[in-house]
Amino acid sequence: MKSRSSFVYALLPLLTADRPLVGGQAVMEGVMMRNGPSYGLAVRQNGTICAERRGWYSFLPKSINSKPFIRGVPVLIETLVNGIKSLNRSAELQGEADDKPLEGWHLVLTLLVSFLCRRRNTELQRLLVAPQQLGLVLTVPLIFSGLFGGSTITGTVASAFAGGVSSAWYLLGTAVGCLLFLLLVFRFYRAVAVVKHSGSIPDAFAYRFDERTRVLMVLVIVITNSIALSTIPLSTAAIISKITGLSSDAAGWLCCIVLIVMALLSGLKGVAAMNMIHTFFMFLGLVVMLVPSLRSAGGFAGLSAALPESYFSFGSGGFWSVAAVLLGAVLAIMTSPLAFMSVVSSTKPKIAKNALRICAVLILPFAACLVLIGMCCRVIVPEGSANAVLFDVAQSFNPACYVLIGMSVLAATFSTAPASLLSIITTLNNDIYCKLRKNASQREQKIFVNAGVVVWTVI
């Protein structure tokens, strides 16, 4: 035993010596291998091997690359970007060999066929709604991250840049809406979900009112969520393209693929689990951005001296404007499929209630960070563009801040999009397809859901 240990210790210097670290992945008809700052791509083409050497794209400074915990997720994103670039290049080489260029719809069609043909034993409603499966740890991020997309972060910062603290009213209205949801509709939704096994808001409203109300709620949910969902791939693609250097089209297709995979393979419970990570990065990015912003603006004293008094008035927008924003935020929560899903999905009513209370509290520091960042940006770059000021100021600080605020916006986006997509497809399946085809089997419903997710995402 002692001789074996001494043999291992004798090998340690050799095992830990500085040696080239080589890794790679498979690509279409070939392989990609990386070593240090470059990678090689070898692809079979017309009976020969086409080899290329390319630089490894990296947006991380060396100071971050050496920190084990912080570099984890950024390095993962960096690896995905380079991997997708090499896959795209191998696809281009294959297209040149076949004289048939690959189009985006080829990839979408492949995804559609693969999802339709896959076999899963998961019950459909457990995938879409996850009835009574989520504890407090999963319910809180499901609600919080699902309520606020990337446009909420950039939009609130832009509004605070232009008008000050009055831009926080929508977020504050959402917090109030969470509490009113508990008082006014929570028991009704829970009772309908448990007693009548309702899996959607239109179904619950049909039980309380009539079929015409069901149709109205289907239209409201599908239209509003579709409008919100339609902006996500384009806005996310712009951010990914800016950070990684990918083309807008490639980044857009990447967003669609990620969204489809998250919705179909994860289901609501998986989305809730991923939202835990998203919530962490949302707050991390905002805090990392807020600290240097306040320092550059001269702290709270600097803000008070540089900005007009209207920036510190919550009523600067006028009474009716504030009332309309608050009412809209409250009504949005009352009819939110995500809030309904949290009621249905929580293991106990008490867990859903506590989750809504916690979300209402978390919204307050979230809103404060966004508003303060926007006001600080006004002091730092008073002539800047409101819509671009967040990333412009972050880039002026340091690369780490720029990357983290980008990750914060992306985390918010990818936490909202799958939940919105599941809300649309659940409503279409439960309140349209199953009503028109009353004896639809689980297999038929799964085919409808799978096809609906892919088609709706692309459209």
C-alpha beads as a LAMMPS data file, in Angstrom:
LAMMPS data file: protein, C-alpha beads

459 atoms
458 bonds

1 atom types
1 bond types

-500.0 500.0 xlo xhi
-500.0 500.0 ylo yhi
-500.0 500.0 zlo zhi

Masses

1 110.0

Atoms # bond

1 1 1 0.000 0.000 0.000
2 1 1 2.850 2.333 0.865
3 1 1 4.620 1.602 -2.429
4 1 1 1.451 2.482 -4.347
5 1 1 1.127 5.813 -2.518
6 1 1 4.754 6.686 -3.172
7 1 1 4.259 5.831 -6.844
8 1 1 1.274 8.205 -7.066
9 1 1 3.207 11.003 -5.323
10 1 1 6.084 10.454 -7.724
11 1 1 3.709 10.996 -10.668
12 1 1 2.145 14.195 -9.271
13 1 1 4.802 16.556 -10.710
14 1 1 4.219 15.078 -14.149
15 1 1 0.439 15.248 -13.865
16 1 1 0.421 18.859 -12.649
17 1 1 3.093 20.204 -14.993
18 1 1 2.181 22.908 -17.503
19 1 1 0.977 21.064 -20.549
20 1 1 -1.200 22.077 -23.510
21 1 1 -4.884 21.666 -22.639
22 1 1 -6.788 20.413 -25.665
23 1 1 -10.541 19.962 -25.891
24 1 1 -13.163 20.021 -28.570
25 1 1 -16.475 18.895 -29.931
26 1 1 -18.033 17.196 -32.918
27 1 1 -19.312 19.268 -35.822
28 1 1 -21.057 18.349 -39.062
29 1 1 -18.865 15.782 -40.825
30 1 1 -15.867 16.737 -38.732
31 1 1 -14.359 17.839 -35.463
32 1 1 -13.289 21.042 -33.720
33 1 1 -10.326 21.017 -31.277
34 1 1 -9.201 23.939 -29.150
35 1 1 -5.752 24.674 -27.738
36 1 1 -5.239 27.983 -25.989
37 1 1 -6.272 31.092 -27.938
38 1 1 -7.173 29.273 -31.167
39 1 1 -8.999 26.230 -32.424
40 1 1 -8.774 24.000 -35.465
41 1 1 -11.704 22.862 -37.563
42 1 1 -11.497 19.780 -39.812
43 1 1 -14.459 18.878 -42.003
44 1 1 -14.877 16.194 -44.656
45 1 1 -15.701 17.853 -47.981
46 1 1 -15.958 16.113 -51.374
47 1 1 -13.788 13.217 -50.242
48 1 1 -11.060 15.444 -48.788
49 1 1 -10.443 17.035 -45.393
50 1 1 -10.886 20.808 -45.266
51 1 1 -8.892 22.176 -42.285
52 1 1 -9.040 25.712 -40.884
53 1 1 -7.443 27.492 -37.946
54 1 1 -9.479 30.167 -36.205
55 1 1 -9.141 32.400 -33.180
56 1 1 -11.030 31.518 -30.011
57 1 1 -13.503 34.310 -29.302
58 1 1 -13.377 35.504 -25.679
59 1 1 -15.078 38.470 -24.049
60 1 1 -13.625 37.818 -20.577
61 1 1 -10.583 39.718 -19.315
62 1 1 -7.786 37.637 -17.811
63 1 1 -8.579 38.961 -14.332
64 1 1 -11.991 37.240 -14.440
65 1 1 -10.763 34.155 -16.270
66 1 1 -8.613 33.260 -13.280
67 1 1 -11.431 33.373 -10.702
68 1 1 -13.049 29.907 -10.446
69 1 1 -16.538 30.820 -9.187
70 1 1 -17.114 34.017 -11.162
71 1 1 -15.866 32.656 -14.489
72 1 1 -18.171 29.608 -14.543
73 1 1 -21.279 30.887 -16.336
74 1 1 -19.431 33.412 -18.588
75 1 1 -17.026 30.664 -19.722
76 1 1 -20.027 28.428 -20.447
77 1 1 -21.556 31.170 -22.624
78 1 1 -18.190 31.746 -24.292
79 1 1 -17.876 28.038 -25.060
80 1 1 -21.402 27.905 -26.465
81 1 1 -20.701 30.871 -28.732
82 1 1 -17.514 29.352 -30.141
83 1 1 -19.145 25.947 -30.456
84 1 1 -22.067 27.389 -32.399
85 1 1 -19.676 29.342 -34.631
86 1 1 -17.762 26.181 -35.459
87 1 1 -21.012 24.303 -36.114
88 1 1 -22.196 27.093 -38.398
89 1 1 -18.882 27.049 -40.270
90 1 1 -19.002 23.288 -40.708
91 1 1 -22.579 23.639 -41.988
92 1 1 -21.411 26.283 -44.456
93 1 1 -18.654 23.984 -45.721
94 1 1 -21.148 21.161 -46.152
95 1 1 -23.490 23.522 -47.967
96 1 1 -20.673 24.516 -50.301
97 1 1 -19.904 20.854 -50.954
98 1 1 -23.526 20.082 -51.775
99 1 1 -24.113 23.398 -53.607
100 1 1 -27.193 23.816 -51.400
101 1 1 -26.873 26.547 -48.762
102 1 1 -28.486 25.798 -45.420
103 1 1 -31.427 27.992 -44.489
104 1 1 -32.874 28.754 -41.061
105 1 1 -36.061 26.823 -41.798
106 1 1 -34.007 23.629 -42.257
107 1 1 -33.019 23.812 -38.597
108 1 1 -36.556 24.623 -37.478
109 1 1 -37.977 21.703 -39.475
110 1 1 -35.409 19.359 -37.945
111 1 1 -36.337 20.534 -34.458
112 1 1 -40.028 20.134 -35.191
113 1 1 -39.624 16.538 -36.412
114 1 1 -37.370 15.595 -33.486
115 1 1 -39.775 16.987 -30.886
116 1 1 -42.792 15.390 -32.521
117 1 1 -41.094 12.000 -32.700
118 1 1 -39.537 11.950 -29.243
119 1 1 -41.047 9.615 -26.673
120 1 1 -41.716 10.799 -23.160
121 1 1 -43.617 9.199 -20.318
122 1 1 -44.299 12.506 -18.611
123 1 1 -47.985 13.307 -18.229
124 1 1 -48.791 16.405 -20.262
125 1 1 -50.396 18.452 -17.487
126 1 1 -47.497 17.683 -15.156
127 1 1 -45.215 19.138 -17.803
128 1 1 -47.288 22.235 -18.558
129 1 1 -48.724 23.108 -15.142
130 1 1 -46.808 20.941 -12.602
131 1 1 -49.847 20.619 -10.293
132 1 1 -48.918 20.760 -6.600
133 1 1 -45.227 20.028 -7.267
134 1 1 -43.411 23.262 -6.403
135 1 1 -42.141 24.227 -2.985
136 1 1 -41.359 27.748 -1.787
137 1 1 -37.802 27.705 -3.203
138 1 1 -39.122 27.126 -6.727
139 1 1 -42.365 29.113 -6.537
140 1 1 -40.696 32.425 -5.608
141 1 1 -38.315 32.585 -8.608
142 1 1 -41.046 31.265 -10.920
143 1 1 -43.221 34.278 -10.074
144 1 1 -40.553 36.950 -9.648
145 1 1 -38.363 36.187 -12.659
146 1 1 -41.369 35.404 -14.820
147 1 1 -42.941 38.799 -14.178
148 1 1 -40.003 40.909 -15.310
149 1 1 -38.315 40.456 -18.675
150 1 1 -35.217 42.085 -20.076
151 1 1 -37.344 44.923 -21.429
152 1 1 -38.405 45.726 -17.856
153 1 1 -34.776 46.287 -16.872
154 1 1 -33.788 48.354 -19.894
155 1 1 -37.158 50.159 -20.029
156 1 1 -37.192 51.147 -16.358
157 1 1 -33.589 52.399 -16.544
158 1 1 -34.477 54.418 -19.657
159 1 1 -37.577 55.874 -17.953
160 1 1 -35.591 56.757 -14.814
161 1 1 -32.942 58.359 -17.032
162 1 1 -35.651 60.561 -18.560
163 1 1 -37.943 61.182 -15.582
164 1 1 -36.565 59.967 -12.246
165 1 1 -38.278 58.019 -9.480
166 1 1 -41.756 58.178 -11.047
167 1 1 -40.613 55.393 -13.393
168 1 1 -40.915 52.941 -10.476
169 1 1 -44.713 53.070 -10.381
170 1 1 -45.249 50.045 -12.627
171 1 1 -42.960 47.898 -10.457
172 1 1 -44.594 49.196 -7.295
173 1 1 -48.007 48.481 -8.831
174 1 1 -46.879 44.915 -9.506
175 1 1 -45.931 44.551 -5.821
176 1 1 -49.343 45.868 -4.794
177 1 1 -50.942 43.532 -7.335
178 1 1 -49.268 40.509 -5.707
179 1 1 -50.827 41.442 -2.364
180 1 1 -54.265 42.176 -3.859
181 1 1 -54.083 38.869 -5.709
182 1 1 -53.869 37.166 -2.317
183 1 1 -56.860 39.065 -0.955
184 1 1 -59.216 38.962 -3.938
185 1 1 -58.689 35.956 -6.226
186 1 1 -56.298 33.503 -4.565
187 1 1 -58.957 31.347 -2.887
188 1 1 -61.092 31.248 -6.021
189 1 1 -58.210 30.117 -8.255
190 1 1 -57.040 27.523 -5.735
191 1 1 -60.532 26.103 -5.241
192 1 1 -61.192 25.839 -8.978
193 1 1 -57.801 24.230 -9.561
194 1 1 -58.229 21.613 -6.811
195 1 1 -61.954 20.861 -7.069
196 1 1 -62.555 21.282 -10.805
197 1 1 -58.987 20.382 -11.860
198 1 1 -58.801 23.586 -13.860
199 1 1 -55.447 24.141 -15.586
200 1 1 -55.937 27.626 -16.997
201 1 1 -57.456 31.016 -16.227
202 1 1 -60.070 30.824 -19.032
203 1 1 -61.291 27.517 -17.605
204 1 1 -61.597 29.091 -14.160
205 1 1 -63.504 32.094 -15.536
206 1 1 -65.831 29.790 -17.496
207 1 1 -66.676 27.983 -14.258
208 1 1 -67.438 31.296 -12.531
209 1 1 -69.196 33.023 -15.448
210 1 1 -69.898 31.460 -18.875
211 1 1 -68.334 30.204 -22.108
212 1 1 -68.229 33.665 -23.652
213 1 1 -65.992 34.787 -20.809
214 1 1 -63.726 31.816 -21.512
215 1 1 -63.342 32.889 -25.151
216 1 1 -62.621 36.475 -24.087
217 1 1 -59.935 35.368 -21.618
218 1 1 -58.361 33.056 -24.219
219 1 1 -58.031 36.006 -26.591
220 1 1 -56.641 38.262 -23.866
221 1 1 -54.011 35.737 -22.715
222 1 1 -52.928 34.598 -26.176
223 1 1 -52.736 38.120 -27.647
224 1 1 -51.005 39.820 -24.713
225 1 1 -48.478 37.034 -24.176
226 1 1 -47.828 36.746 -27.906
227 1 1 -47.103 40.473 -28.153
228 1 1 -44.699 40.227 -25.221
229 1 1 -43.109 37.073 -26.632
230 1 1 -42.688 38.531 -30.132
231 1 1 -40.206 41.153 -28.940
232 1 1 -38.030 38.769 -26.917
233 1 1 -36.013 36.935 -29.618
234 1 1 -35.209 40.175 -31.468
235 1 1 -34.205 42.163 -28.379
236 1 1 -32.251 39.215 -26.956
237 1 1 -30.527 38.630 -30.292
238 1 1 -29.391 42.265 -30.313
239 1 1 -27.829 41.876 -26.852
240 1 1 -26.158 38.538 -27.676
241 1 1 -24.868 39.931 -30.952
242 1 1 -23.422 42.970 -29.194
243 1 1 -21.685 40.915 -26.492
244 1 1 -20.495 37.914 -28.502
245 1 1 -20.048 39.234 -32.037
246 1 1 -22.498 36.743 -33.564
247 1 1 -24.605 37.997 -36.452
248 1 1 -28.142 39.133 -35.596
249 1 1 -29.698 36.287 -37.612
250 1 1 -27.558 33.620 -35.929
251 1 1 -28.265 35.093 -32.488
252 1 1 -31.999 35.206 -33.267
253 1 1 -32.106 31.548 -34.289
254 1 1 -30.054 30.676 -31.207
255 1 1 -32.647 32.407 -29.005
256 1 1 -35.473 30.496 -30.682
257 1 1 -33.708 27.170 -30.209
258 1 1 -32.969 27.864 -26.526
259 1 1 -36.563 28.945 -25.950
260 1 1 -37.997 25.822 -27.604
261 1 1 -35.675 23.502 -25.677
262 1 1 -36.400 25.209 -22.345
263 1 1 -40.163 25.074 -22.847
264 1 1 -40.458 21.497 -24.145
265 1 1 -37.732 19.666 -22.274
266 1 1 -37.983 21.448 -18.932
267 1 1 -41.678 22.134 -18.494
268 1 1 -42.934 24.490 -15.818
269 1 1 -40.980 22.824 -13.013
270 1 1 -37.747 23.018 -14.987
271 1 1 -38.412 26.659 -15.852
272 1 1 -38.935 27.394 -12.148
273 1 1 -35.606 25.719 -11.304
274 1 1 -33.759 27.699 -13.965
275 1 1 -35.407 30.903 -12.742
276 1 1 -33.536 30.471 -9.458
277 1 1 -30.276 31.036 -11.354
278 1 1 -31.846 33.792 -13.432
279 1 1 -33.011 35.672 -10.328
280 1 1 -29.518 35.480 -8.844
281 1 1 -27.901 36.934 -11.964
282 1 1 -30.571 39.602 -12.312
283 1 1 -29.721 40.989 -8.868
284 1 1 -25.975 40.361 -9.245
285 1 1 -25.783 42.352 -12.474
286 1 1 -27.794 45.239 -11.062
287 1 1 -25.716 45.464 -7.875
288 1 1 -22.434 45.304 -9.817
289 1 1 -23.752 48.106 -12.054
290 1 1 -25.182 50.221 -9.224
291 1 1 -22.005 50.473 -7.118
292 1 1 -19.744 52.143 -9.732
293 1 1 -22.694 54.185 -11.021
294 1 1 -23.300 55.747 -7.622
295 1 1 -19.577 56.322 -7.171
296 1 1 -19.250 58.045 -10.557
297 1 1 -22.348 60.180 -9.926
298 1 1 -21.023 61.385 -6.550
299 1 1 -23.364 59.348 -4.368
300 1 1 -26.801 60.454 -3.278
301 1 1 -25.512 63.959 -2.646
302 1 1 -24.268 64.139 -6.218
303 1 1 -27.635 63.010 -7.544
304 1 1 -29.451 65.607 -5.440
305 1 1 -27.171 68.389 -6.634
306 1 1 -27.107 67.466 -10.326
307 1 1 -30.729 66.502 -11.013
308 1 1 -33.836 68.715 -10.903
309 1 1 -36.411 68.311 -8.127
310 1 1 -38.887 66.663 -10.506
311 1 1 -36.594 63.621 -10.661
312 1 1 -37.271 62.978 -6.950
313 1 1 -41.056 63.405 -7.132
314 1 1 -43.234 60.311 -7.420
315 1 1 -46.089 62.423 -8.753
316 1 1 -44.226 64.128 -11.567
317 1 1 -46.237 62.207 -14.164
318 1 1 -49.575 63.472 -12.904
319 1 1 -52.287 61.781 -10.842
320 1 1 -54.193 60.133 -13.692
321 1 1 -51.041 58.859 -15.328
322 1 1 -49.877 57.255 -12.092
323 1 1 -53.347 55.821 -11.421
324 1 1 -53.491 54.292 -14.909
325 1 1 -50.065 52.673 -14.496
326 1 1 -50.980 51.258 -11.088
327 1 1 -54.333 49.948 -12.307
328 1 1 -52.733 48.337 -15.339
329 1 1 -50.074 46.632 -13.202
330 1 1 -52.669 45.319 -10.722
331 1 1 -54.988 44.005 -13.454
332 1 1 -52.031 42.352 -15.182
333 1 1 -51.306 40.361 -12.019
334 1 1 -54.957 39.460 -11.455
335 1 1 -55.202 37.864 -14.890
336 1 1 -51.605 36.657 -15.110
337 1 1 -51.296 33.003 -16.186
338 1 1 -48.022 32.877 -14.271
339 1 1 -49.678 33.901 -11.010
340 1 1 -52.411 31.327 -11.655
341 1 1 -49.801 28.645 -12.338
342 1 1 -48.097 29.421 -9.033
343 1 1 -51.395 28.817 -7.250
344 1 1 -51.931 25.514 -9.063
345 1 1 -48.316 24.347 -8.893
346 1 1 -47.497 25.022 -5.231
347 1 1 -47.650 22.004 -2.957
348 1 1 -49.711 23.872 -0.342
349 1 1 -51.788 27.082 -0.362
350 1 1 -49.557 28.524 2.356
351 1 1 -46.488 28.157 0.121
352 1 1 -48.125 30.070 -2.736
353 1 1 -49.236 32.824 -0.353
354 1 1 -45.769 33.192 1.166
355 1 1 -44.212 33.172 -2.306
356 1 1 -46.425 36.062 -3.425
357 1 1 -45.585 38.025 -0.250
358 1 1 -41.838 37.438 -0.767
359 1 1 -42.115 38.536 -4.403
360 1 1 -43.853 41.736 -3.338
361 1 1 -40.940 42.456 -0.981
362 1 1 -38.241 41.553 -3.537
363 1 1 -39.737 43.969 -6.049
364 1 1 -38.838 46.931 -3.807
365 1 1 -34.997 46.586 -3.937
366 1 1 -35.277 45.511 -7.574
367 1 1 -37.118 48.728 -8.437
368 1 1 -34.743 50.830 -6.324
369 1 1 -31.684 49.472 -8.170
370 1 1 -33.172 50.143 -11.590
371 1 1 -34.294 53.668 -10.763
372 1 1 -30.984 54.622 -9.123
373 1 1 -28.989 53.246 -12.070
374 1 1 -31.089 55.276 -14.491
375 1 1 -30.687 58.475 -12.472
376 1 1 -26.943 57.906 -12.086
377 1 1 -26.627 57.435 -15.840
378 1 1 -28.341 60.796 -16.302
379 1 1 -25.617 62.438 -14.228
380 1 1 -22.750 60.508 -15.870
381 1 1 -23.838 60.983 -19.509
382 1 1 -26.539 63.692 -19.522
383 1 1 -26.635 63.823 -23.334
384 1 1 -26.787 60.051 -23.825
385 1 1 -29.576 58.058 -25.461
386 1 1 -32.087 56.749 -22.916
387 1 1 -32.490 53.391 -24.686
388 1 1 -28.753 52.708 -24.980
389 1 1 -27.430 54.385 -21.853
390 1 1 -27.403 51.251 -19.674
391 1 1 -24.927 49.355 -21.846
392 1 1 -22.953 52.459 -22.818
393 1 1 -22.251 53.366 -19.194
394 1 1 -21.559 49.721 -18.223
395 1 1 -19.011 49.467 -21.032
396 1 1 -17.304 52.644 -19.854
397 1 1 -16.699 51.128 -16.395
398 1 1 -15.019 47.786 -17.168
399 1 1 -15.610 44.619 -19.230
400 1 1 -16.825 42.653 -16.199
401 1 1 -19.586 45.172 -15.493
402 1 1 -20.601 45.174 -19.154
403 1 1 -20.788 41.373 -19.281
404 1 1 -22.685 41.055 -15.987
405 1 1 -25.323 43.655 -16.848
406 1 1 -25.764 41.896 -20.196
407 1 1 -26.179 38.599 -18.362
408 1 1 -28.699 40.256 -16.025
409 1 1 -30.829 41.388 -18.966
410 1 1 -30.508 37.990 -20.670
411 1 1 -31.423 36.191 -17.435
412 1 1 -34.553 38.314 -17.130
413 1 1 -35.421 37.618 -20.752
414 1 1 -34.938 33.854 -20.609
415 1 1 -36.923 33.636 -17.385
416 1 1 -39.951 35.380 -18.895
417 1 1 -40.032 33.903 -22.391
418 1 1 -40.476 30.159 -21.564
419 1 1 -43.175 30.935 -18.995
420 1 1 -45.048 33.125 -21.508
421 1 1 -44.741 30.440 -24.164
422 1 1 -46.028 27.738 -21.806
423 1 1 -48.934 30.021 -20.847
424 1 1 -49.931 30.435 -24.504
425 1 1 -49.628 26.743 -25.367
426 1 1 -51.415 25.607 -22.190
427 1 1 -54.301 27.948 -22.971
428 1 1 -54.491 26.831 -26.612
429 1 1 -54.380 23.157 -25.648
430 1 1 -56.776 23.211 -22.688
431 1 1 -59.273 25.794 -23.893
432 1 1 -59.310 25.397 -27.668
433 1 1 -57.889 22.064 -28.857
434 1 1 -59.409 19.945 -26.075
435 1 1 -62.755 21.735 -26.406
436 1 1 -62.898 21.174 -30.158
437 1 1 -61.581 17.616 -29.903
438 1 1 -63.141 16.387 -26.671
439 1 1 -61.720 12.855 -26.859
440 1 1 -58.161 13.863 -27.703
441 1 1 -55.670 11.363 -26.291
442 1 1 -52.531 12.277 -24.364
443 1 1 -50.439 11.457 -27.421
444 1 1 -52.494 13.755 -29.668
445 1 1 -52.278 16.564 -27.131
446 1 1 -48.514 16.123 -26.873
447 1 1 -48.160 16.367 -30.639
448 1 1 -50.272 19.541 -30.612
449 1 1 -48.220 21.062 -27.761
450 1 1 -44.854 20.143 -29.311
451 1 1 -45.814 21.491 -32.726
452 1 1 -47.423 24.547 -31.162
453 1 1 -44.305 25.474 -29.185
454 1 1 -42.041 25.258 -32.236
455 1 1 -44.411 27.000 -34.640
456 1 1 -45.458 29.733 -32.202
457 1 1 -41.842 30.494 -31.312
458 1 1 -40.808 30.820 -34.950
459 1 1 -43.844 32.928 -35.862

Bonds

1 1 1 2
2 1 2 3
3 1 3 4
4 1 4 5
5 1 5 6
6 1 6 7
7 1 7 8
8 1 8 9
9 1 9 10
10 1 10 11
11 1 11 12
12 1 12 13
13 1 13 14
14 1 14 15
15 1 15 16
16 1 16 17
17 1 17 18
18 1 18 19
19 1 19 20
20 1 20 21
21 1 21 22
22 1 22 23
23 1 23 24
24 1 24 25
25 1 25 26
26 1 26 27
27 1 27 28
28 1 28 29
29 1 29 30
30 1 30 31
31 1 31 32
32 1 32 33
33 1 33 34
34 1 34 35
35 1 35 36
36 1 36 37
37 1 37 38
38 1 38 39
39 1 39 40
40 1 40 41
41 1 41 42
42 1 42 43
43 1 43 44
44 1 44 45
45 1 45 46
46 1 46 47
47 1 47 48
48 1 48 49
49 1 49 50
50 1 50 51
51 1 51 52
52 1 52 53
53 1 53 54
54 1 54 55
55 1 55 56
56 1 56 57
57 1 57 58
58 1 58 59
59 1 59 60
60 1 60 61
61 1 61 62
62 1 62 63
63 1 63 64
64 1 64 65
65 1 65 66
66 1 66 67
67 1 67 68
68 1 68 69
69 1 69 70
70 1 70 71
71 1 71 72
72 1 72 73
73 1 73 74
74 1 74 75
75 1 75 76
76 1 76 77
77 1 77 78
78 1 78 79
79 1 79 80
80 1 80 81
81 1 81 82
82 1 82 83
83 1 83 84
84 1 84 85
85 1 85 86
86 1 86 87
87 1 87 88
88 1 88 89
89 1 89 90
90 1 90 91
91 1 91 92
92 1 92 93
93 1 93 94
94 1 94 95
95 1 95 96
96 1 96 97
97 1 97 98
98 1 98 99
99 1 99 100
100 1 100 101
101 1 101 102
102 1 102 103
103 1 103 104
104 1 104 105
105 1 105 106
106 1 106 107
107 1 107 108
108 1 108 109
109 1 109 110
110 1 110 111
111 1 111 112
112 1 112 113
113 1 113 114
114 1 114 115
115 1 115 116
116 1 116 117
117 1 117 118
118 1 118 119
119 1 119 120
120 1 120 121
121 1 121 122
122 1 122 123
123 1 123 124
124 1 124 125
125 1 125 126
126 1 126 127
127 1 127 128
128 1 128 129
129 1 129 130
130 1 130 131
131 1 131 132
132 1 132 133
133 1 133 134
134 1 134 135
135 1 135 136
136 1 136 137
137 1 137 138
138 1 138 139
139 1 139 140
140 1 140 141
141 1 141 142
142 1 142 143
143 1 143 144
144 1 144 145
145 1 145 146
146 1 146 147
147 1 147 148
148 1 148 149
149 1 149 150
150 1 150 151
151 1 151 152
152 1 152 153
153 1 153 154
154 1 154 155
155 1 155 156
156 1 156 157
157 1 157 158
158 1 158 159
159 1 159 160
160 1 160 161
161 1 161 162
162 1 162 163
163 1 163 164
164 1 164 165
165 1 165 166
166 1 166 167
167 1 167 168
168 1 168 169
169 1 169 170
170 1 170 171
171 1 171 172
172 1 172 173
173 1 173 174
174 1 174 175
175 1 175 176
176 1 176 177
177 1 177 178
178 1 178 179
179 1 179 180
180 1 180 181
181 1 181 182
182 1 182 183
183 1 183 184
184 1 184 185
185 1 185 186
186 1 186 187
187 1 187 188
188 1 188 189
189 1 189 190
190 1 190 191
191 1 191 192
192 1 192 193
193 1 193 194
194 1 194 195
195 1 195 196
196 1 196 197
197 1 197 198
198 1 198 199
199 1 199 200
200 1 200 201
201 1 201 202
202 1 202 203
203 1 203 204
204 1 204 205
205 1 205 206
206 1 206 207
207 1 207 208
208 1 208 209
209 1 209 210
210 1 210 211
211 1 211 212
212 1 212 213
213 1 213 214
214 1 214 215
215 1 215 216
216 1 216 217
217 1 217 218
218 1 218 219
219 1 219 220
220 1 220 221
221 1 221 222
222 1 222 223
223 1 223 224
224 1 224 225
225 1 225 226
226 1 226 227
227 1 227 228
228 1 228 229
229 1 229 230
230 1 230 231
231 1 231 232
232 1 232 233
233 1 233 234
234 1 234 235
235 1 235 236
236 1 236 237
237 1 237 238
238 1 238 239
239 1 239 240
240 1 240 241
241 1 241 242
242 1 242 243
243 1 243 244
244 1 244 245
245 1 245 246
246 1 246 247
247 1 247 248
248 1 248 249
249 1 249 250
250 1 250 251
251 1 251 252
252 1 252 253
253 1 253 254
254 1 254 255
255 1 255 256
256 1 256 257
257 1 257 258
258 1 258 259
259 1 259 260
260 1 260 261
261 1 261 262
262 1 262 263
263 1 263 264
264 1 264 265
265 1 265 266
266 1 266 267
267 1 267 268
268 1 268 269
269 1 269 270
270 1 270 271
271 1 271 272
272 1 272 273
273 1 273 274
274 1 274 275
275 1 275 276
276 1 276 277
277 1 277 278
278 1 278 279
279 1 279 280
280 1 280 281
281 1 281 282
282 1 282 283
283 1 283 284
284 1 284 285
285 1 285 286
286 1 286 287
287 1 287 288
288 1 288 289
289 1 289 290
290 1 290 291
291 1 291 292
292 1 292 293
293 1 293 294
294 1 294 295
295 1 295 296
296 1 296 297
297 1 297 298
298 1 298 299
299 1 299 300
300 1 300 301
301 1 301 302
302 1 302 303
303 1 303 304
304 1 304 305
305 1 305 306
306 1 306 307
307 1 307 308
308 1 308 309
309 1 309 310
310 1 310 311
311 1 311 312
312 1 312 313
313 1 313 314
314 1 314 315
315 1 315 316
316 1 316 317
317 1 317 318
318 1 318 319
319 1 319 320
320 1 320 321
321 1 321 322
322 1 322 323
323 1 323 324
324 1 324 325
325 1 325 326
326 1 326 327
327 1 327 328
328 1 328 329
329 1 329 330
330 1 330 331
331 1 331 332
332 1 332 333
333 1 333 334
334 1 334 335
335 1 335 336
336 1 336 337
337 1 337 338
338 1 338 339
339 1 339 340
340 1 340 341
341 1 341 342
342 1 342 343
343 1 343 344
344 1 344 345
345 1 345 346
346 1 346 347
347 1 347 348
348 1 348 349
349 1 349 350
350 1 350 351
351 1 351 352
352 1 352 353
353 1 353 354
354 1 354 355
355 1 355 356
356 1 356 357
357 1 357 358
358 1 358 359
359 1 359 360
360 1 360 361
361 1 361 362
362 1 362 363
363 1 363 364
364 1 364 365
365 1 365 366
366 1 366 367
367 1 367 368
368 1 368 369
369 1 369 370
370 1 370 371
371 1 371 372
372 1 372 373
373 1 373 374
374 1 374 375
375 1 375 376
376 1 376 377
377 1 377 378
378 1 378 379
379 1 379 380
380 1 380 381
381 1 381 382
382 1 382 383
383 1 383 384
384 1 384 385
385 1 385 386
386 1 386 387
387 1 387 388
388 1 388 389
389 1 389 390
390 1 390 391
391 1 391 392
392 1 392 393
393 1 393 394
394 1 394 395
395 1 395 396
396 1 396 397
397 1 397 398
398 1 398 399
399 1 399 400
400 1 400 401
401 1 401 402
402 1 402 403
403 1 403 404
404 1 404 405
405 1 405 406
406 1 406 407
407 1 407 408
408 1 408 409
409 1 409 410
410 1 410 411
411 1 411 412
412 1 412 413
413 1 413 414
414 1 414 415
415 1 415 416
416 1 416 417
417 1 417 418
418 1 418 419
419 1 419 420
420 1 420 421
421 1 421 422
422 1 422 423
423 1 423 424
424 1 424 425
425 1 425 426
426 1 426 427
427 1 427 428
428 1 428 429
429 1 429 430
430 1 430 431
431 1 431 432
432 1 432 433
433 1 433 434
434 1 434 435
435 1 435 436
436 1 436 437
437 1 437 438
438 1 438 439
439 1 439 440
440 1 440 441
441 1 441 442
442 1 442 443
443 1 443 444
444 1 444 445
445 1 445 446
446 1 446 447
447 1 447 448
448 1 448 449
449 1 449 450
450 1 450 451
451 1 451 452
452 1 452 453
453 1 453 454
454 1 454 455
455 1 455 456
456 1 456 457
457 1 457 458
458 1 458 459
